[in-house]
Amino acid sequence: MALFREIGDQSGELVARVALGSLYNQRREFGLAKVELERALSLAVKIGELFTQMQIHEQLYSLYAAKNRGAEALANFKRYTALKDTMFNQQRAKQLSELQVQYDTYKQQQNIERLNQRNQLQQARLQQEALLRRGVLGGAAMLLLLLGLLYNRYRLKQKANRQLETKQAEINLKNELLERLLGQKSKLLEEKEWLLKEIHHRVKNNLQIIMSLLNSQTAQLHDPAALSALKESQSRVQTVALIHQFLYQSDNLAKLVAAQYVQTLVNYLHSMLSPNKGVRCVVEVEPIELDVDQAVPLGLILNELVTNALKYAFPGGRSGTIRVSLQQAAEAELLLEVADNGVGLPDSFQPQANNSLGLCLVYGLTGQLRGHLSFHNDNGCHVSLRMPLTAIVPTAESALLVAT
């Protein structure tokens, strides 16, 4: 009784501290809010209150975010997400266990019913054999035997009718159970689709957090090279985030509509990197759907090529046009082209000998797609990438090449 009383007192104290911390947080008295929330977190961990721990981490996340302490805010957000996923997984495991028990019970009932049917069939056969043996008896008892046989057949018919009615009832019950199972399967499929959408949504949100952290970092830097590197990193993160955003908003979680994605990505890069309003971007994309394994490396390659064109093709405020084309060149081949009418490539330029991060990334991703990349001058720079139409599973070798 003393232990229960102690747990009840701790629960009351926990509720009070959480409420007090939330109140301080709303009043922006962050110091007092932090003290109360951390004490509440210790109590919640001690008595095993997962839901309260999740609420406290959410409060701490908003507190640190308001104080511009990104690392602590991110750590509490991750802990909040982990606790939320843990509670969801526990509930899902319990539901799956109950479904398994129901399914096992249903299978046992089916086996028992099959054994009963076999037994009934064997009994019917024995009865028919007995009737045949009695039919061979002496002619003197033929009339009585015939009457008895007719009577027996009448009873058998009545029994068969009852058996048919019983079997029909069993069939109706099985159909009802089957409909329930199909309904449960449909519900599980809907939940799976919801979970996949939630994953894409969370990945997109996490990438947005990374972009916000990079944006905050740019405010503290004054080195042009460092600022340029951070902007390039932001555009690469945004390239991947757009894919998860479109997949989350789409009904088909396995395919990405290329036209909408490419147009949005090029518009984003043009608005971020091209202060020169004289540079125009033209996008021509056929109605193609990309696998997720293909969309990510292709988007990163397109990001690097369009970024280089915007940065280097039109120096000194020159005007011009950048054309981006994605089409199905053959029955099982895609062709990506990025061309501009700018200053073009230097005569001594050798792409594979260039050790810049952007070109290394482009060649590494091209190898992952099993494609062929070519550079040449044609009234400006013209880059073309040919690759298989089907999605390619990344290999360890290509992943290492991208990483380096």
C-alpha contacts under 8 A as a table, 3 or more apart, distances in Angstrom:
res1	aa1	res2	aa2	distance
1	M	4	F	5.17
1	M	5	R	6.10
2	A	5	R	4.99
2	A	6	E	6.08
3	L	6	E	5.04
3	L	7	I	6.22
4	F	7	I	5.08
4	F	8	G	6.11
5	R	8	G	5.08
5	R	9	D	6.19
6	E	9	D	5.08
6	E	10	Q	6.17
7	I	10	Q	5.03
7	I	11	S	6.11
7	I	47	I	7.38
8	G	11	S	5.05
8	G	12	G	6.24
9	D	12	G	5.14
9	D	13	E	6.17
10	Q	13	E	5.00
10	Q	14	L	5.95
10	Q	43	L	7.00
10	Q	47	I	7.98
11	S	14	L	4.92
11	S	15	V	6.23
12	G	15	V	5.24
12	G	16	A	6.24
13	E	16	A	5.08
13	E	17	R	6.09
13	E	40	A	7.96
14	L	17	R	5.23
14	L	18	V	6.13
14	L	40	A	5.32
14	L	43	L	6.26
14	L	44	A	6.82
15	V	18	V	5.25
15	V	19	A	6.17
15	V	40	A	7.96
16	A	19	A	5.20
16	A	20	L	6.05
17	R	20	L	4.97
17	R	21	G	5.92
17	R	36	E	5.58
17	R	37	L	6.64
17	R	39	R	7.41
17	R	40	A	5.55
18	V	21	G	5.11
18	V	22	S	6.11
18	V	36	E	6.99
18	V	37	L	6.00
18	V	40	A	5.97
18	V	56	I	7.01
19	A	22	S	5.13
19	A	23	L	6.19
20	L	23	L	5.06
20	L	24	Y	6.24
20	L	33	A	7.36
20	L	36	E	6.84
21	G	24	Y	5.13
21	G	25	N	6.07
21	G	32	L	7.18
21	G	33	A	4.32
21	G	34	K	6.97
21	G	35	V	7.74
21	G	36	E	5.05
21	G	37	L	5.25
22	S	25	N	4.96
22	S	26	Q	6.20
22	S	33	A	6.77
22	S	37	L	7.91
22	S	59	Q	6.87
23	L	26	Q	5.16
23	L	27	R	6.29
23	L	33	A	7.59
24	Y	27	R	5.02
24	Y	28	R	6.11
24	Y	29	E	5.05
24	Y	30	F	6.57
24	Y	32	L	6.34
24	Y	33	A	4.80
25	N	28	R	4.89
25	N	29	E	5.79
25	N	30	F	5.71
25	N	33	A	5.31
25	N	59	Q	7.70
25	N	63	L	6.54
26	Q	29	E	7.60
29	E	32	L	5.85
29	E	33	A	6.15
30	F	33	A	4.88
30	F	34	K	5.89
30	F	63	L	6.59
31	G	34	K	5.23
31	G	35	V	6.47
32	L	35	V	5.23
32	L	36	E	6.31
33	A	36	E	5.33
33	A	37	L	6.01
34	K	37	L	5.21
34	K	38	E	6.02
34	K	60	L	7.19
34	K	63	L	7.72
35	V	38	E	5.38
35	V	39	R	6.28
36	E	39	R	5.22
36	E	40	A	6.10
37	L	40	A	4.94
37	L	41	L	6.03
37	L	56	I	6.30
37	L	59	Q	7.83
37	L	60	L	7.29
38	E	41	L	4.92
38	E	42	S	6.34
39	R	42	S	5.22
39	R	43	L	6.49
40	A	43	L	5.14
40	A	44	A	6.11
40	A	56	I	7.58
41	L	44	A	5.00
41	L	45	V	6.13
41	L	52	T	7.99
41	L	53	Q	6.04
41	L	56	I	6.44
42	S	45	V	5.25
42	S	46	K	6.16
43	L	46	K	5.01
43	L	47	I	6.31
44	A	47	I	5.43
44	A	48	G	5.76
44	A	49	E	4.97
44	A	50	L	7.25
44	A	52	T	6.42
44	A	53	Q	5.89
45	V	48	G	5.03
45	V	49	E	6.42
45	V	50	L	7.62
45	V	53	Q	7.06
49	E	52	T	5.44
49	E	53	Q	6.22
50	L	53	Q	4.99
50	L	54	M	6.21
50	L	83	L	6.81
50	L	87	M	7.67
51	F	54	M	5.09
51	F	55	Q	6.40
51	F	83	L	7.70
51	F	84	K	7.89
51	F	87	M	7.90
52	T	55	Q	5.01
52	T	56	I	6.16
53	Q	56	I	5.09
53	Q	57	H	6.19
53	Q	80	Y	7.82
53	Q	83	L	7.72
54	M	57	H	5.26
54	M	58	E	6.26
54	M	79	R	7.55
54	M	80	Y	4.96
54	M	81	T	7.89
54	M	83	L	5.81
54	M	84	K	6.66
55	Q	58	E	5.09
55	Q	59	Q	6.32
55	Q	80	Y	7.48
56	I	59	Q	5.04
56	I	60	L	6.16
57	H	60	L	4.95
57	H	61	Y	5.99
57	H	76	N	5.19
57	H	77	F	6.73
57	H	79	R	6.69
57	H	80	Y	5.33
58	E	61	Y	5.03
58	E	62	S	6.42
58	E	76	N	6.85
58	E	77	F	6.46
58	E	80	Y	5.92
59	Q	62	S	5.27
59	Q	63	L	6.14
60	L	63	L	4.87
60	L	64	Y	6.08
60	L	73	A	7.02
60	L	76	N	6.39
61	Y	64	Y	5.38
61	Y	65	A	5.98
61	Y	72	E	7.34
61	Y	73	A	4.45
61	Y	74	L	7.00
61	Y	75	A	7.90
61	Y	76	N	5.19
61	Y	77	F	5.59
62	S	65	A	5.02
62	S	66	A	6.04
62	S	73	A	7.04
63	L	66	A	5.24
63	L	67	K	6.42
63	L	73	A	7.58
64	Y	67	K	4.93
64	Y	68	N	6.14
64	Y	69	R	5.13
64	Y	70	G	6.91
64	Y	72	E	6.19
64	Y	73	A	4.88
65	A	68	N	4.99
65	A	69	R	5.86
65	A	70	G	6.21
65	A	73	A	5.40
66	A	69	R	7.71
69	R	72	E	5.83
69	R	73	A	6.16
70	G	73	A	5.03
70	G	74	L	5.93
70	G	213	L	7.29
71	A	74	L	5.18
71	A	75	A	6.17
72	E	75	A	5.08
72	E	76	N	6.21
73	A	76	N	5.31
73	A	77	F	6.10
74	L	77	F	4.98
74	L	78	K	6.12
75	A	78	K	5.19
75	A	79	R	6.28
76	N	79	R	5.01
76	N	80	Y	6.01
77	F	80	Y	4.99
77	F	81	T	6.15
78	K	81	T	5.08
78	K	82	A	6.08
79	R	82	A	5.02
79	R	83	L	6.16
80	Y	83	L	5.31
80	Y	84	K	6.18
81	T	84	K	5.06
81	T	85	D	6.13
82	A	85	D	5.13
82	A	86	T	6.11
83	L	86	T	4.96
83	L	87	M	6.28
84	K	87	M	5.36
84	K	88	F	6.25
85	D	88	F	5.01
85	D	89	N	6.00
86	T	89	N	5.14
86	T	90	Q	6.17
87	M	90	Q	5.17
87	M	91	Q	6.34
88	F	91	Q	5.27
88	F	92	R	6.20
89	N	92	R	4.99
89	N	93	A	6.00
90	Q	93	A	5.19
90	Q	94	K	6.31
91	Q	94	K	5.21
91	Q	95	Q	6.41
92	R	95	Q	5.14
92	R	96	L	6.21
93	A	96	L	5.13
93	A	97	S	6.16
94	K	97	S	5.15
94	K	98	E	6.37
95	Q	98	E	5.19
95	Q	99	L	6.30
96	L	99	L	5.06
96	L	100	Q	6.20
97	S	100	Q	5.10
97	S	101	V	6.36
98	E	101	V	5.20
98	E	102	Q	6.34
99	L	102	Q	5.11
99	L	103	Y	6.15
100	Q	103	Y	5.04
100	Q	104	D	6.16
101	V	104	D	5.18
101	V	105	T	6.22
102	Q	105	T	5.20
102	Q	106	Y	6.20
103	Y	106	Y	5.07
103	Y	107	K	6.30
104	D	107	K	5.14
104	D	108	Q	6.31
105	T	108	Q	5.19
105	T	109	Q	6.28
106	Y	109	Q	5.18
106	Y	110	Q	6.33
107	K	110	Q	5.06
107	K	111	N	6.36
108	Q	111	N	5.15
108	Q	112	I	6.31
109	Q	112	I	5.17
109	Q	113	E	6.18
110	Q	113	E	5.09
110	Q	114	R	6.25
111	N	114	R	5.17
111	N	115	L	6.37
112	I	115	L	5.20
112	I	116	N	6.26
113	E	116	N	5.09
113	E	117	Q	6.22
114	R	117	Q	5.12
114	R	118	R	6.29
115	L	118	R	5.17
115	L	119	N	6.22
116	N	119	N	5.11
116	N	120	Q	6.20
117	Q	120	Q	5.09
117	Q	121	L	6.21
118	R	121	L	5.11
118	R	122	Q	6.22
119	N	122	Q	5.16
119	N	123	Q	6.25
120	Q	123	Q	5.11
120	Q	124	A	6.20
121	L	124	A	5.08
121	L	125	R	6.26
122	Q	125	R	5.13
122	Q	126	L	6.30
123	Q	126	L	5.11
123	Q	127	Q	6.25
124	A	127	Q	5.11
124	A	128	Q	6.28
125	R	128	Q	5.13
125	R	129	E	6.28
126	L	129	E	5.16
126	L	130	A	6.26
127	Q	130	A	5.08
127	Q	131	L	6.29
128	Q	131	L	5.08
128	Q	132	L	6.35
129	E	132	L	5.10
129	E	133	R	6.32
130	A	133	R	5.14
130	A	134	R	6.27
131	L	134	R	5.20
131	L	135	G	6.24
131	L	149	L	7.08
132	L	135	G	5.06
132	L	136	V	6.91
133	R	136	V	5.59
133	R	137	L	7.44
134	R	137	L	5.59
134	R	145	L	7.46
135	G	142	M	7.70
135	G	145	L	6.81
135	G	146	L	7.85
137	L	141	A	7.19
137	L	142	M	7.44
138	G	141	A	5.86
138	G	142	M	6.67
139	G	142	M	4.89
140	A	143	L	7.57
141	A	144	L	5.39
141	A	145	L	5.84
142	M	145	L	4.99
142	M	146	L	5.93
143	L	146	L	5.00
143	L	147	L	6.19
144	L	147	L	5.08
144	L	148	G	5.99
145	L	148	G	4.92
145	L	149	L	5.88
146	L	149	L	4.91
146	L	150	L	6.06
147	L	150	L	5.08
147	L	151	Y	6.09
148	G	151	Y	4.99
148	G	152	N	5.98
149	L	152	N	4.93
149	L	153	R	5.97
150	L	153	R	5.02
150	L	154	Y	6.11
151	Y	154	Y	5.02
151	Y	155	R	6.31
152	N	155	R	5.04
152	N	156	L	6.08
153	R	156	L	4.90
153	R	157	K	6.00
154	Y	157	K	5.07
154	Y	158	Q	6.24
155	R	158	Q	5.01
155	R	159	K	6.06
156	L	159	K	4.88
156	L	160	A	5.90
157	K	160	A	4.91
157	K	161	N	6.06
158	Q	161	N	5.08
158	Q	162	R	6.23
159	K	162	R	5.01
159	K	163	Q	6.08
160	A	163	Q	4.88
160	A	164	L	6.01
161	N	164	L	4.96
161	N	165	E	6.12
162	R	165	E	5.03
162	R	166	T	6.11
163	Q	166	T	4.92
163	Q	167	K	6.02
164	L	167	K	4.98
164	L	168	Q	5.96
165	E	168	Q	5.02
165	E	169	A	6.19
166	T	169	A	5.11
166	T	170	E	6.23
167	K	170	E	4.89
167	K	171	I	6.04
168	Q	171	I	4.97
168	Q	172	N	6.12
169	A	172	N	5.06
169	A	173	L	6.17
170	E	173	L	4.99
170	E	174	K	6.13
171	I	174	K	5.01
171	I	175	N	6.08
172	N	175	N	5.06
172	N	176	E	6.19
173	L	176	E	5.05
173	L	177	L	6.20
174	K	177	L	5.00
174	K	178	L	5.99
175	N	178	L	4.95
175	N	179	E	6.13
176	E	179	E	5.11
176	E	180	R	6.32
177	L	180	R	5.05
177	L	181	L	6.22
178	L	181	L	5.02
178	L	182	L	6.09
179	E	182	L	5.03
179	E	183	G	6.06
180	R	183	G	4.99
180	R	184	Q	6.16
181	L	184	Q	5.01
181	L	185	K	6.08
182	L	185	K	4.95
182	L	186	S	6.11
183	G	186	S	5.09
183	G	187	K	6.19
184	Q	187	K	4.99
184	Q	188	L	6.15
185	K	188	L	5.05
185	K	189	L	6.20
186	S	189	L	5.07
186	S	190	E	6.24
187	K	190	E	5.06
187	K	191	E	6.18
188	L	191	E	4.97
188	L	192	K	6.06
189	L	192	K	4.95
189	L	193	E	6.22
190	E	193	E	5.11
190	E	194	W	6.16
191	E	194	W	4.91
191	E	195	L	6.06
192	K	195	L	5.00
192	K	196	L	6.25
193	E	196	L	5.12
193	E	197	K	6.25
193	E	253	L	7.90
194	W	197	K	5.09
194	W	198	E	6.07
195	L	198	E	4.89
195	L	199	I	6.13
196	L	199	I	5.03
196	L	200	H	6.35
196	L	253	L	7.47
197	K	200	H	5.15
197	K	201	H	6.09
197	K	247	L	7.47
197	K	248	Y	5.02
197	K	253	L	7.39
198	E	201	H	4.92
198	E	202	R	6.04
198	E	248	Y	7.52
199	I	202	R	5.12
199	I	203	V	6.07
200	H	203	V	5.12
200	H	204	K	6.08
200	H	244	H	5.06
200	H	245	Q	6.94
200	H	247	L	6.90
200	H	248	Y	5.59
201	H	204	K	5.12
201	H	205	N	6.17
201	H	244	H	6.80
201	H	245	Q	6.73
201	H	248	Y	5.98
202	R	205	N	4.95
202	R	206	N	6.05
203	V	206	N	5.07
203	V	207	L	6.16
203	V	241	A	7.49
203	V	244	H	6.95
204	K	207	L	5.13
204	K	208	Q	6.18
204	K	241	A	5.00
204	K	242	L	7.59
204	K	244	H	5.67
204	K	245	Q	6.15
205	N	208	Q	4.94
205	N	209	I	6.27
206	N	209	I	5.00
206	N	210	I	6.36
207	L	210	I	4.96
207	L	211	M	6.22
207	L	237	V	6.43
207	L	238	Q	7.45
207	L	241	A	6.01
208	Q	211	M	4.97
208	Q	212	S	6.13
208	Q	238	Q	7.75
208	Q	241	A	7.32
209	I	212	S	4.99
209	I	213	L	6.20
210	I	213	L	5.06
210	I	214	L	6.21
210	I	237	V	7.86
211	M	214	L	5.01
211	M	215	N	6.02
211	M	234	Q	5.74
211	M	237	V	6.92
211	M	238	Q	7.56
212	S	215	N	4.94
212	S	216	S	6.11
213	L	216	S	5.02
213	L	217	Q	6.19
214	L	217	Q	4.95
214	L	218	T	6.38
214	L	230	L	6.57
214	L	234	Q	6.85
215	N	218	T	5.23
215	N	219	A	6.97
215	N	234	Q	7.92
216	S	219	A	5.55
216	S	220	Q	7.34
217	Q	220	Q	5.46
217	Q	221	L	6.76
218	T	221	L	5.23
218	T	222	H	7.97
218	T	227	L	6.08
218	T	230	L	7.03
221	L	226	A	7.18
221	L	227	L	6.65
222	H	226	A	7.75
222	H	227	L	7.16
223	D	226	A	5.30
223	D	227	L	6.19
224	P	227	L	5.05
224	P	228	S	6.05
225	A	228	S	5.11
225	A	229	A	6.21
226	A	229	A	5.08
226	A	230	L	6.22
227	L	230	L	5.14
227	L	231	K	6.23
228	S	231	K	5.14
228	S	232	E	6.25
229	A	232	E	5.14
229	A	233	S	6.22
230	L	233	S	4.98
230	L	234	Q	6.14
231	K	234	Q	4.95
231	K	235	S	6.28
232	E	235	S	5.15
232	E	236	R	6.32
233	S	236	R	5.12
233	S	237	V	6.22
234	Q	237	V	5.15
234	Q	238	Q	6.07
235	S	238	Q	4.97
235	S	239	T	6.06
235	S	269	L	7.25
235	S	303	N	7.30
236	R	239	T	4.99
236	R	240	V	6.66
236	R	300	L	6.35
236	R	303	N	6.88
237	V	240	V	5.40
237	V	241	A	6.13
238	Q	241	A	4.82
238	Q	242	L	6.00
239	T	242	L	5.48
239	T	243	I	6.91
239	T	265	L	6.72
239	T	296	V	7.87
239	T	299	G	6.16
239	T	300	L	6.39
239	T	303	N	7.02
240	V	243	I	5.31
240	V	244	H	6.78
240	V	296	V	6.18
240	V	299	G	7.35
240	V	300	L	7.58
241	A	244	H	5.30
241	A	245	Q	6.14
242	L	245	Q	4.91
242	L	246	F	6.16
242	L	261	Y	7.31
242	L	265	L	7.65
243	I	246	F	5.34
243	I	247	L	6.20
243	I	256	L	7.48
243	I	261	Y	7.27
243	I	295	A	7.38
243	I	296	V	7.20
244	H	247	L	5.04
244	H	248	Y	5.96
245	Q	248	Y	5.15
245	Q	249	Q	6.31
246	F	249	Q	5.12
246	F	250	S	5.98
246	F	256	L	7.11
246	F	261	Y	7.47
247	L	250	S	5.02
247	L	251	D	7.79
247	L	252	N	7.18
247	L	253	L	5.41
247	L	254	A	7.64
247	L	255	K	7.49
247	L	256	L	6.47
248	Y	253	L	7.11
250	S	253	L	6.43
252	N	255	K	5.83
252	N	256	L	7.77
253	L	256	L	7.78
254	A	291	D	6.22
254	A	292	V	6.41
255	K	289	E	5.75
255	K	290	L	5.44
255	K	291	D	4.99
255	K	292	V	6.38
256	L	261	Y	7.70
256	L	289	E	5.31
256	L	290	L	5.04
256	L	291	D	6.40
256	L	292	V	6.87
256	L	295	A	7.27
257	V	260	Q	6.05
257	V	261	Y	6.51
257	V	287	P	7.41
257	V	288	I	6.29
257	V	289	E	4.74
257	V	290	L	6.53
258	A	261	Y	5.25
258	A	262	V	5.94
258	A	285	V	7.13
258	A	286	E	7.91
258	A	287	P	7.05
258	A	288	I	5.62
258	A	289	E	5.66
258	A	290	L	6.32
259	A	262	V	5.41
259	A	263	Q	6.12
259	A	284	E	7.86
259	A	285	V	5.16
259	A	286	E	6.72
259	A	287	P	6.49
259	A	288	I	7.20
260	Q	263	Q	5.34
260	Q	264	T	6.16
261	Y	264	T	5.25
261	Y	265	L	6.14
262	V	265	L	5.15
262	V	266	V	6.12
262	V	283	V	7.71
262	V	285	V	7.75
262	V	299	G	7.71
263	Q	266	V	5.32
263	Q	267	N	6.14
263	Q	283	V	6.32
264	T	267	N	5.19
264	T	268	Y	6.17
265	L	268	Y	5.10
265	L	269	L	6.29
265	L	303	N	7.61
266	V	269	L	5.18
266	V	270	H	6.06
266	V	281	C	7.50
266	V	283	V	7.92
266	V	303	N	7.81
266	V	306	V	7.32
267	N	270	H	5.13
267	N	271	S	6.15
267	N	281	C	7.89
268	Y	271	S	5.30
268	Y	272	M	6.18
269	L	272	M	5.15
269	L	273	L	5.78
269	L	274	S	7.66
269	L	303	N	7.62
269	L	306	V	7.49
269	L	307	T	6.83
270	H	273	L	5.51
270	H	274	S	5.22
270	H	281	C	7.52
270	H	310	L	7.34
271	S	274	S	5.99
271	S	275	P	7.45
272	M	275	P	7.74
273	L	307	T	7.33
273	L	310	L	6.66
273	L	311	K	7.22
274	S	277	K	7.09
274	S	279	V	7.43
274	S	310	L	6.12
274	S	311	K	7.53
276	N	279	V	6.06
276	N	317	G	5.98
276	N	318	R	7.81
276	N	319	S	7.54
277	K	280	R	7.50
277	K	319	S	7.78
278	G	317	G	7.71
278	G	318	R	7.00
278	G	319	S	4.33
278	G	320	G	6.41
279	V	314	F	7.92
279	V	318	R	7.67
279	V	319	S	4.97
279	V	320	G	4.89
279	V	321	T	5.63
279	V	322	I	7.40
280	R	319	S	7.89
280	R	320	G	6.31
280	R	321	T	4.74
280	R	322	I	6.20
281	C	321	T	5.81
281	C	322	I	4.81
281	C	323	R	5.95
281	C	324	V	7.58
282	V	321	T	7.24
282	V	322	I	6.19
282	V	323	R	4.79
282	V	324	V	6.20
283	V	323	R	5.99
283	V	324	V	4.81
283	V	325	S	6.02
284	E	323	R	7.72
284	E	324	V	6.16
284	E	325	S	4.73
284	E	326	L	6.54
285	V	288	I	7.72
285	V	324	V	7.95
285	V	325	S	5.60
285	V	326	L	4.77
285	V	327	Q	6.05
286	E	326	L	6.44
286	E	327	Q	5.30
286	E	328	Q	7.47
288	I	327	Q	7.67
288	I	328	Q	7.94
290	L	294	Q	6.20
290	L	295	A	5.78
290	L	391	A	7.60
291	D	294	Q	5.20
291	D	295	A	6.03
291	D	390	T	7.59
291	D	391	A	5.65
292	V	295	A	4.98
292	V	296	V	6.41
292	V	391	A	7.78
293	D	296	V	6.21
293	D	297	P	7.47
293	D	391	A	5.88
293	D	392	I	6.52
293	D	393	V	6.63
293	D	394	P	7.77
294	Q	297	P	5.99
294	Q	298	L	6.11
294	Q	369	L	7.06
294	Q	390	T	7.94
294	Q	391	A	5.22
294	Q	392	I	6.54
295	A	298	L	5.16
295	A	299	G	5.80
296	V	299	G	5.21
296	V	300	L	6.31
297	P	300	L	5.12
297	P	301	I	6.18
297	P	365	L	5.59
297	P	366	T	7.79
297	P	368	Q	7.77
297	P	369	L	7.45
298	L	301	I	5.13
298	L	302	L	6.17
298	L	365	L	7.58
299	G	302	L	5.08
299	G	303	N	6.08
300	L	303	N	4.96
300	L	304	E	6.35
300	L	362	V	7.67
300	L	365	L	8.00
301	I	304	E	5.27
301	I	305	L	6.30
301	I	361	L	7.60
301	I	362	V	5.27
301	I	365	L	6.96
301	I	366	T	7.81
302	L	305	L	5.21
302	L	306	V	6.03
303	N	306	V	5.48
303	N	307	T	5.92
304	E	307	T	5.13
304	E	308	N	6.15
304	E	358	G	6.06
304	E	359	L	7.74
304	E	362	V	7.07
305	L	308	N	5.28
305	L	309	A	6.33
305	L	338	V	6.88
305	L	383	V	7.97
306	V	309	A	5.08
306	V	310	L	6.19
306	V	322	I	7.99
306	V	338	V	7.08
307	T	310	L	5.20
307	T	311	K	6.15
308	N	311	K	5.16
308	N	312	Y	5.87
308	N	313	A	7.45
309	A	312	Y	5.54
309	A	313	A	4.97
309	A	314	F	7.77
309	A	322	I	7.39
309	A	340	D	7.05
310	L	313	A	6.17
310	L	314	F	7.09
311	K	314	F	7.26
311	K	315	P	7.74
312	Y	315	P	6.13
313	A	340	D	7.19
313	A	341	N	7.73
313	A	342	G	4.65
313	A	343	V	5.49
313	A	344	G	6.57
313	A	380	G	7.84
313	A	381	C	7.81
314	F	317	G	6.43
314	F	318	R	5.01
314	F	319	S	6.59
314	F	320	G	7.15
314	F	342	G	5.41
314	F	343	V	6.57
315	P	318	R	5.96
320	G	340	D	7.36
320	G	341	N	6.11
320	G	342	G	6.48
321	T	340	D	5.70
321	T	341	N	6.13
321	T	342	G	7.86
322	I	338	V	7.12
322	I	339	A	5.76
322	I	340	D	4.41
322	I	341	N	7.10
323	R	337	E	7.75
323	R	338	V	5.73
323	R	339	A	5.21
323	R	340	D	6.22
324	V	336	L	7.55
324	V	337	E	5.78
324	V	338	V	4.71
324	V	339	A	6.70
325	S	335	L	7.81
325	S	336	L	5.72
325	S	337	E	5.07
325	S	338	V	6.57
326	L	334	L	7.16
326	L	335	L	5.71
326	L	336	L	4.57
326	L	337	E	6.52
327	Q	334	L	5.85
327	Q	335	L	5.44
327	Q	336	L	6.77
328	Q	331	E	7.20
328	Q	332	A	7.58
328	Q	333	E	5.87
328	Q	334	L	4.54
328	Q	335	L	6.08
328	Q	389	L	7.76
329	A	332	A	7.98
329	A	333	E	5.66
329	A	334	L	5.51
329	A	335	L	5.66
330	A	333	E	4.96
330	A	334	L	7.10
332	A	388	P	5.86
332	A	389	L	4.92
332	A	390	T	7.28
333	E	386	R	6.81
333	E	387	M	5.64
333	E	388	P	4.52
333	E	389	L	4.69
334	L	386	R	5.75
334	L	387	M	5.36
334	L	388	P	6.02
334	L	389	L	5.40
335	L	384	S	6.95
335	L	385	L	5.70
335	L	386	R	4.69
335	L	387	M	6.69
336	L	384	S	5.64
336	L	385	L	5.04
336	L	386	R	6.53
337	E	382	H	7.25
337	E	383	V	5.66
337	E	384	S	4.39
337	E	385	L	6.41
338	V	382	H	6.04
338	V	383	V	5.27
338	V	384	S	6.53
339	A	380	G	7.21
339	A	381	C	5.72
339	A	382	H	4.27
339	A	383	V	6.13
340	D	344	G	7.92
340	D	379	N	7.81
340	D	380	G	5.40
340	D	381	C	5.59
340	D	382	H	6.59
341	N	344	G	7.33
341	N	378	D	7.97
341	N	379	N	5.48
341	N	380	G	4.23
341	N	381	C	6.84
342	G	379	N	7.35
342	G	380	G	4.82
342	G	381	C	6.98
343	V	380	G	5.62
343	V	381	C	7.54
344	G	377	N	5.86
344	G	378	D	7.77
344	G	379	N	7.05
344	G	380	G	3.99
344	G	381	C	4.47
345	L	349	F	6.46
345	L	376	H	7.51
345	L	377	N	6.32
345	L	380	G	7.28
345	L	381	C	5.96
346	P	349	F	5.21
350	Q	353	A	5.43
350	Q	354	N	6.40
351	P	354	N	5.24
351	P	359	L	7.22
351	P	375	F	7.56
352	Q	355	N	7.80
352	Q	359	L	7.88
352	Q	363	Y	7.94
354	N	359	L	7.02
354	N	360	C	7.84
355	N	359	L	7.05
355	N	360	C	6.41
356	S	359	L	5.62
356	S	360	C	6.19
357	L	360	C	5.12
357	L	361	L	6.02
358	G	361	L	5.13
358	G	362	V	6.23
359	L	362	V	4.88
359	L	363	Y	6.14
360	C	363	Y	5.30
360	C	364	G	6.02
360	C	402	V	7.34
360	C	404	T	7.82
361	L	364	G	5.09
361	L	365	L	6.08
361	L	402	V	5.59
362	V	365	L	5.30
362	V	366	T	6.06
363	Y	366	T	4.94
363	Y	367	G	6.25
363	Y	373	L	7.64
364	G	367	G	5.23
364	G	368	Q	6.40
364	G	398	S	6.24
364	G	399	A	7.76
364	G	401	L	5.16
364	G	402	V	4.64
365	L	368	Q	4.85
365	L	369	L	6.29
365	L	398	S	7.23
365	L	402	V	6.23
366	T	369	L	5.11
366	T	370	R	6.08
366	T	371	G	5.24
366	T	372	H	6.80
366	T	373	L	7.02
366	T	385	L	7.91
367	G	370	R	4.78
367	G	371	G	6.08
367	G	372	H	7.92
367	G	398	S	6.07
368	Q	371	G	7.70
368	Q	392	I	7.36
368	Q	393	V	7.94
368	Q	394	P	5.66
368	Q	395	T	7.00
368	Q	398	S	4.98
368	Q	399	A	7.24
369	L	387	M	6.42
369	L	388	P	7.45
369	L	391	A	7.87
369	L	392	I	5.90
369	L	394	P	7.68
370	R	387	M	6.19
370	R	388	P	7.18
370	R	392	I	7.62
371	G	385	L	6.55
371	G	386	R	5.29
371	G	387	M	4.06
371	G	388	P	6.91
372	H	385	L	5.57
372	H	386	R	5.21
372	H	387	M	6.53
373	L	383	V	7.33
373	L	384	S	5.89
373	L	385	L	4.57
373	L	386	R	6.70
374	S	383	V	5.76
374	S	384	S	5.49
374	S	385	L	6.63
375	F	381	C	7.29
375	F	382	H	5.96
375	F	383	V	4.74
375	F	384	S	6.86
376	H	381	C	6.12
376	H	382	H	5.46
376	H	383	V	6.68
377	N	380	G	5.37
377	N	381	C	4.79
377	N	382	H	5.88
378	D	381	C	6.17
378	D	382	H	6.28
388	P	391	A	7.56
394	P	398	S	6.45
394	P	399	A	6.56
395	T	398	S	5.36
395	T	399	A	6.17
396	A	399	A	5.12
396	A	400	L	6.17
397	E	400	L	5.22
397	E	401	L	6.29
398	S	401	L	4.96
398	S	402	V	6.26
399	A	402	V	5.20
399	A	403	A	6.22
400	L	403	A	5.03
400	L	404	T	6.26
401	L	404	T	5.28
